Amino acid sequence: MTMMKIKLVKLESKEALTIGKLYTKLKQVLETHFKSQQIGISLDLDLEEEVDKKELSSEESQKLLGKIAKTVSNSPNEMLDGIKIEKLQIMKTLDSMAFGMARCDNAEINRMMQLECDRKESISLSVLAPLMIALLDE
């Protein structure tokens, strides 16, 4: 019987996550959604330079992504006409962003994703945009 040595590889991001990168990713998700729904909107919301470049540790990133997920999930279901996005789409994005982080436990985001899968709710842009700015500026 041959002895095999198993080498554990720790996956770590080579680049620190900044608030600006997180915000840009969320903005891209919204713009893609708008394009797929043929909604002619462009998001021109920017963060302050100091906030944009702030680096986050894996733990800080995980907490922020979980906080965004919880806040989006707890927001009211948008039933009126207007521009909106499914909450589940936002949860999927947050989950994919958290996946590659070292020592990341996506349990909170996964719980919110399951909840949204069952509820099938949406959030309006008029609620989401100020919410994201407020959370990222904290």
Summary of the structure (lengths in Angstrom):
residues: 138
radius of gyration: 17.2
end to end distance: 57.7
largest distance: 67.7
contacts: 354
relative contact order: 0.19
helix: 57%
strand: 7%
